[in-house]
Amino acid sequence: MITLFRNFAKSKWAIGLLVLLALGLLITGGSQVDVFANLGPKNVISAGSRDMNQTDFRADFERVRNNLQEEAGRPVSIEDMIAENIHLRFLESQTQRLGFLSWAWNVGIRPGKELVLKQIRQAPVFFNQITGQFDEEQYRSVLAQQNLTPAQLEQEFRDQYATNHYAAALLAGARVPRVYGALVANVSLETRDARWFVVTQEMAGQAAAPTDAQLNAFLSENAAQVRRPELRVVTLVLFGGGEAPPISEARIQERFEFRKDALSQPETRTIITLTAPDRAVADRIAAALRSGQSPAEAGRANGNIRPVEYAETARSALADPAVAAGAFALTAPGVTNPIQGRVGFTVAQVTAISPGREVALADVREAIVAELTAEDDKGRTYERVEAYEKARSSGQSLEAAAQSVGARVRKAGPFSETGAQADGQRVSLPPIVFTTAWALGRGGESEVTDAGDGQYFVVRVDEVRPPSMPTIDELREPLTQGWTSRENSRLLSAKSEELAARVRGGEDIAAVAASVGATLVTRTGVQQNQATQEEIGAGVLQGVFGQKSGQVFAQPQSQTAFVVGRVDRITPPAATAAPTVTLAEQVRPRMTEEIVGGMGEQGVSAAATRSKARYDIGVARQALGLAAEAENPAAPTPAG
């Protein structure tokens, strides 16, 4: 943005604008009017030196939507996300993040460029699958697929480093007081005496068989779970696939020769660098390394310079060309003279050299054939698409046009908007097919649509089956099971509460248990831990430790049983006992992390406030193609 304004200031248009500004000042008397308010796109988020425009917001929000679609296994629309207030949560989190990053940069948390570039060159996704090395072309291709530029990715890494360094600094000196751990230990080592008995379904009675009226009512109550969704039957035209002609040896050899240098294994070296602020310090470091000192020792003795190691690294992977040239100029492991690089003077110690290897055609033949085959497939697909569109424009039917160009025609469905068939099985098609089909009415036909990876399709909606409710006869067995299970649970819960009320009313718990033929269990010294839970059950443990001394509980023990019990006594542990002290120390690190996590969130929020971070919900909605209407008052736009 700054570069844009600088270039504009040098243009002839700037002079004219300055004249208009001068005239405006004369007319308005120098009033403070923001004449630039309506120029260019508005920012969705403004946070000090950081901002997010509508294009970036839309791209980031689309990435969030794609992730949600992958997790849900079905299409998710922008409207669905708005209904769940996902856009507000996303806006708030991004506003906090950009506000914190603006503050961090201003106070000096600025990761170096070499650190960022090193991290990028270690990402496996950017490695050539054949050579196993970082590939600049692969790097840019992957970024293009994600709608990212190298500058944006580098900024993401800088932001990540700044956030991590802030969190590490916050945690480094933090430790909660010992008494915090003692409180947790006190609860964990506390023992309780209790009595309880189990109430079974037999004691509570069984529900009678349901009537049709009861089943219809139960079906209505669960309509959302059993209603059949809208289903569609479609015709698909698929342009890819088909038998591929063999790849000629001449093409294989030509491609191999073209890519031979890139496919060959480059020479790699293990290099340790130390970067000094001036030549004199670098000379001392070089001398120390040649005398046998380790890089760490040489760095500590000369201003605490930290060594950086590059293990088995190719020359192209080193960010500074001057350092790369110096390190690879050595004919054997050794130490370079000081090299004036981009930042200071660098001394490089080469500890190992792995010679490069020229690749043979046999080594990469399979990969080259696959590459050429994929290119040919895409070429044939494009030709079919163009020919199909011409055939349809000339009046041919969908089937005739597809047959004339060699495209495949297949029926699919019935399936729901999420791609599920009536039996619950998913249709094996890309999600974009379902999205496209649901954007059409019955008889509607899509344009040629990109499915990704060079695949294209056309979809025509042949049949639309509206949502429907099944009858009780179609679902009689599962409905009967569900209704009976619910009613039995009600009987069991009511019986347990009745028995618990008798104990609360003063009856002896042993007598109450005997009245229903239950066995009373008496336990002393019960501790709250995993072993006890496995022995007596989660329901009993929750009841025993969820009440005060003398209180009664009725707690589910399983789907077919409740537990009724009474806490007779609570015995706290001795504060000076060895187990209490040991456990208190064990839980302190975890409590420290949790408390520091809360402190970090407050710190980020405070940094965002300091940066006057804010978002504009109206501009955000416009970026998503929605009307800039007022939002829920419960979620106002944060003010700086």
N, C-alpha and C positions, 0 to 999 in steps of 0.2 A: 504494500500500500504506500509506503514512504517513497519507494522508487517510482511508482506511478505519479505521485505528486511532483517529484523532482523533474521527471521527464516533461510533465505538463507545464511546469514553471518555465522551461526553456523554450516552449513553443510560441508561435505567433498568437495563439488563442489566449495565452495568459495576459498579454498586453490589453487585449480587448476586454477581458474580464475585469482587470484592474480599473479600466476606465469606467465600466458599469458600476463597480463598487464605489468609486469616487463620486459618481453622480448620485448613487443611492444615499451616500452619507450627506450630501448637500441637501437632498430632498427631505430626508428623515431627521436631519439635525443630529446625526451621529448616534441615533438610538441603537441599542444592542439587539440587532436582528440577525438570526442565524441564516445567512443567505445560502448556506450549503445544506440546510436541513433536508431538502428534497432531492439532492443529487446522489445517484448511486443507490445500491441496495442497502436496506436498513439491516442493522445487526439484530439477531435474535438474542444474543448474550453480549453484554459489555462488562468487562472486568479489568479495570486498570489498563495495562498494556496488552491484554489478551481480549479477543472477541471471537464470536462465531457468527458468520453471515448465514443467510437463508439457504444458500446452496450447500454449505458444509453441514448445516443442521439437518437438512433433508437427507443427505447422504448418510450421516451417522444414524439417523432415525430409521432409515431403510435397513441398515446393518442390524439394528436391534430387532426389527421386524423379521428379517431373515432368520436370526437366531431363534426367535419365538416359534417360527414356522417349523424349523428343524426339530425343536424340542416337542412341539405339539403334534407333529406328524400330519399337519393339515394347513391349508391356507389361513393366514391371519390378515385381515384388512386394517387399514389405517383407522377406520371407524371403530373396529373392535378394540383397538388400543386406546383410542380416545375415550370410549365408554368405560374402560378400566382405569382411566387417569394415568396411563403409562407415560403419556407425553409430559404431564406435570412432574412426575417423579424423575423422568429423564432430564427435563429442564433444570430442576432444582439441583440434581447431582452434578450436571455439567457446569452450572453456574458456580457451585461451590468449588469444583475442581479447577476451573479456569481462574477464579479469584485467588485460590491458594497458590497456583503456579505463577501468577503475576507477582504476588507478594514474595514468593521464594526467589524469583529472578532478581527482584529489586534488592533483597537483602544479601545476595551473593551466592545462593545455591545454584551454581551453573556448571553442569557436567561438561567436561572437555570433549572436543570433537573426536579425538582419537578413541576415546572410550566408547562413544556412540558408534563409530564406524567399525570398531572391533566387534561389538555386539552384533551388528548387522551381518558381518561376514562370518559369524559363527552359526547363523540360523540355517538349519538343514533344508528348509523349504527353498532356499536360494541356491542350493548346490546342484550342479549338473549331474544327472543320474548316471551318466556314462563315466565321466572323469572323477566324480566324487569331490569336485572342487567348487569353490564359489564361482558363480557364473553371472557376469554383469547382465547379459541378455535375459537369463532366467529371472534375475532380480527385478528387472523392469517389467517383464511379462507378468509375474505374479502380482506386482503392485497395480498394473493396469487392470487385471481381473478384479481387484478389490477397489477400483476407482481411487487409488492413492498415488501420490507422487513421491519420489525419493525425499523431497524436502519435508513432506508431511510425515513420512515414516521416521525420519531423523528427529523431527520434533516430538513424535510420540515416545521415542526412546529417551530423549532428554527429559521429557516430563516424567517418565517412569523412574529414571535415575534420581531426579530431584525428590520425588515422593518417597522413594525407598531410603534415600540418605536422611531425609527428615525423620522418617519413622525410626530408623536405626539410632539416630542421635537421641531421640526422645526416650527410647527404651534402654539405651546404654547405661544410664546412671540411675534408673528407677528401681525402687524396691519398696514394697509396702511394709508397714510396721509389723512386727512379729505378732502383735495382738490380733491382727486380721486373720492370720493363719490359725491362731489359737481359737478364735470363734468358730471357724469351720471344723477344727479338730474336736471342739467341745460337742458340736452337733453329731459328728460322725462317730464318736466314741461313747456317746450317751447310751445307756441301756434302759430297757423298759420291761416291766412285768405286765402280762396281759392274759386274758382268757377269751376264747372265742369258739364258735361252732359254725358249721357249714349248713346252709339252707339249700336243699335240692329242689328240683322241679317236682319230684314226687310229693314232697311236703306241701308245695304250693298248689298242686293240682294241674291238670292239662286242659287246654282250651278245647271246646267242642268244635266239630267240623263247621266251617263257615258256610253261610248261605250265599246264593248268587248275589243278593243285594249287598252283602258285606264285601264280596269279592269285587263287585263293580265299584263300590266306594273306595276300596283299597287300590284298584286300578287307577281311579281318578286322582287319588292322592299322589301316585307315583307316575303320573302321565309324562312328566319331563324325562324320566328314565326309560320308559318303554315306547314312547311315540316313535314311529318309523320316520326317518328324515325323508326329505325330498330325494328322489332317485332319478337318474338320467341315463338314457341309452344314447350313445354317440357313434358316429362314423369318423374314423381317423384316417388321414392321408399322411403316410410317413415317407419322407424323401430319401432317407439314408439307407444304408445296408445294401444287400445284393452281393452277387459274386464279384469279387475284385479281380481284375486281370493281373497276371504275375508281373513282378517288377523285373525289368531287364537288368542283366549284369552290368551293362554300360552305365545305367543310371545309378546303380549301387556304387560302382567305382567312382563315378563323377562326384557323388555326394560325399564319399569317403575322402577323396582328394581335397574337396572344398573345406571339409571340417577336420581334416587330419591334425592340424596344429592345435585346434581347440580340444580335440579328443585325447591327445597325447598326455601322458602323466608328466606334469612339470616338476622340475627340481624343487625340493622343499628343504628348508633349514629350520633348526631350532635356534631361536635367537632371543637373547635377553638384552633389553635396552635400558639405559639410564640417561635421562635428559637433564642436563645442567643449565643453570641460568646464564653462564658465561664460559668462555674458552678455557680460562684458568682452572676452574673447577672440573671441567671435562677432562683436561689433561691429567689432573690428579687421579680421577676415577680410572682412566685408561691405564695409568701406571700401576695403580693398585690391583687392577684385574690381571695385568701381565705378571705381577709379582706373586700371584696365587691367591689373593683374597677373593672371597665369594662376592657376587653382585650385591647381596644384602649387606655384607660388611662394608664394602666400598661405598654403598649408598649412605649408610648410617654415618660413616666417618666424614662425609662431605655434604652435610646439610640435610641429613635424613631423606635422601632421594630414594623413592621407592622403585625397585626394578619392575619392568614389565616383560613377561615371557610370551613368546610366540612359538608354540610347539608345532613342529612340522608344517611350517607356513610357506606358501608359494610367494614368489616375489610380487605378484600382482595383488596379493592380499594385504600387503603393508600399505598403510594409508599415506605415509610420507615418501615420495619418490626418491628423495636424496638419501634417506636412511636405507631404503630398499637397495639402491645402487651400491651404497657402501658395504652393506652386509653381504650382498651377493658377489661383491668384487673379490672377497677373500677366496683363495684357492683351497684352503683347509681351515678347520676350526681354529679360531683365534679371536683377537680383539682388534677392532677398527680404531683408527685415529678419530678424534672428535669430528663429527659431521654437523655442519650447520644446516638445520632443517627448518621446518615451518615455525617451530617453537624452540628457541634455545639451541644448545649444542648437545648432540646425542652420541653416546658411545655404545656400540653394539658388540656383544660377545656372542660369537657363533659356536655352539656346543656340539652340533651334529649336522651332517649334510647327507641328504638322501637323493641320489641322482635321479633325474627324470627318465622316463621310458617312453619311446615312440610307440604309439599304438599300432597294432596290425589290423587289417580288415577283418580277420577271423574273430578278433576280440569284440568288435562292435557291429558285426554284420547283422545280427538279429535286431538290434536297436535301430539301425539305419533302415532296414526293410520295414519295420513297424512305423517309422517316421514317414517314409515315402508312401506307404499304404494309407496312413491317416490323411496325408495331403491329397492323395488321389480320391479318397472317399469324400472329402470336403468339396473337391472340385466337381465330382459327379453330382453331389447333392445340390450345389449351386446351379449347375446346368439344368437339373430337373426342376428346381424351383422356378427358374426363369421360363422354361418351356411350359410348365404347368400354368403359370399366370397368363401367358399368351394364349394358351388353349381355352382357359376360362373366359378371357376377354373376348374370344371369338365366338362364344356361345355354347361351348361344350359343357356337359354336365360334370359334376365333381368326379363321378366314377370314370367317365370316358376320358376326361383330362388326365386323371391319375394313371389310367392304363396306358395312355398314349406316350407318357414320359417314363414309364417303368417304375412309378412309385407304388408302394404297397397300400392297399386299402383294407382296413380291418374294423370290425365292430367291437365296442367296449361297453360294458355296463350290463345291468344297471348298477350304478354306484352313487354314493353320496358326495356332497361337496368336499368331504375330507378324503375321498377315495376309497371308502369302505363299501363292500358289497353287503347284501342282505344278511349273509351268514357271518359278518364281522371281519372277513378276510380283506386285506387291502389289495387294490388293483395295482399292479406293478407298472406305474406310469409316473413321469415327472409331475410334481405338484402344479406346475404351470398349466398342464392340460386341464386339471380340475378348475383352476381359476378362470381359464379362458372359457370353458364350457358353461360355467355359471354366470358369465357375463352376457350370455346369449339367451334368446327365447327359443321356443320350440320351432324347429325348422331353420334357425339361425346358423350361419356359417362364418367362421372366423377368417381373417386374412392369414397368409402364411406367417407362422409365429416361430421365433427362435427359441428352441428348448435348451440351448447351451451346447458347448462342445461340438459346434458345427452341425447340429441336428435341427431340422425344421419340421413342422407339422401343420396340418389344417384340421380343425374339428368342426363337425356339423352335429347339432343337437337333433336327434331323430324322435325322441320320446321324453316326456317329462311326467314323472309320477309324483303327485303331490304328497305331502306328509299325511300319515294316516295313523289311527289308533287301532291296535289289535283288539279282538274281542276276548272275553274271558274264556271262551272255549278254546281259543288258540293258545292261551297262556294259563289254562286252568291249573296245571300241576305246579309250575313255579309260583303262581299267585297264591295257591293254597299253602304252599310251604312258607312263603314270606309272611302271609297273614297269620298263620299258626305260630310261627316263630315270634312275631311281634306280640301277639296276645299272651303267649307263654312267658315272655320276658316281663310283661306287665303284671301277670299273676305272681311271678317270682319276686319282683321288686316290691309289690304291695305286701306280700307275706313277710318279707324280710323287715320292712318298715314296721309292720304290726308287732313282730317279735321284739325289735329294738325298742319300740315304744313301751312295751311291757317292762323291759329292763330299766329304761329311764324312769319308769313310774315307781320303781322300788322293788320289783320282784327280783329274786336271786337269779343270776344268769344260768346257774346250773339247773334250776327248776324249769326255766323257760326252755332250755335245750332239751331236757327230758320230755317236755310236753309234746314235742314234735318228733321224738325219737332220734335226736341228733347227739353226737358225741362231743363233749366239752373238752377243749384242749387248753391246758394251763402251761404257760411258759414264763420263765424268769430270765432276766439278763439278755433280752432280745436286742441285737445290735442292727443298725441300718447299714447293710452291706450286700454285695452281690451274692455271697454264699447263703446268707439268711433268706434272701428273696427266692433263690432257687429251692431252698428247703421248704419254706412255708407258703410261698406264693406272693406275687406282687400285690394282690388285693389285700391280703392280711397285713403285709408290711406297710402299705399305704395307710390302712386304717389305724394300725398301732401307733405310727409316728405322725398321724394327722390330727390327733386329739390331745387334749390336756389330761392330766391325771384325774381319774374318776369319770371321764366322759365315755359315751357309748357310740359305736359306729356301725353302720350297715354299708357294706362295700361289695361291688361285683368282684367275684373271684374268677369266674369264667363265663362263657355264654349260657351255661346251664346251672350256675350256682352262685349264691351270694354268701358272704360271711358276715355274721353279727358278732360283735365283741365288745370288750370293755377294757380300758387302760387302768390298771390298778396302781402302778407306781412308776415314777421316773427317777432314775439315778444318774446324775451328771458325773463325768470323769474327774479325777483329781487333776487340778491344773498343773501340778509339778510332776505328774507321772511321765515316765520315759516315752510311752507310746504317744501321749498327747503332744509332747514337745517335738518328737520326730515327725508326726503327721503335720503339725503346724508348719514346720520347715519345708516339708514336701509340697504343700499347697501354695506356699508364698510365691514361687515363680509364676504359676498359672494365674493367681490373683493379680500379680503385677501386670501380666500381659493384658488381662481384661480391663484393669483400671487405666493402664496407659493407652489402650485402644480407645476408651472413652475420652481421655485427655486429648488424643490425637484428633478425634472428630471435632472436639471443641476448638482445638487449635486451627484446624482447617476452616471451620466456620468463622472464627475470629479473623483469620487471614483474608477470607473472602469479604468480610465486612470492611476490613481496612482497605481493600482494593476497590470498594464501592461496586461490588459485583451485583448485577441485576439482569433479569431477562424480561422480554416483552412478549407476552402471551399472544397478543394480536398478530405480531409479525411471525411468530412461530406457527400459528394456525394458517397464515397465508402461505408460508413455505410448504405446508403439507397439503395445500390446495383446498383449504376449508375457509369458511366465512370467519372474519375476525370478530366474532361475537364475544360477549362478556362471559367469563368463566364463573365457576362456582365460588361464591364469596369465601368459602372455607379454605380456598387455596389461592390467596392473592398473589400478585406479582411482587417478589421481594424488592424492597427499596434499598438503594445504596446508602 
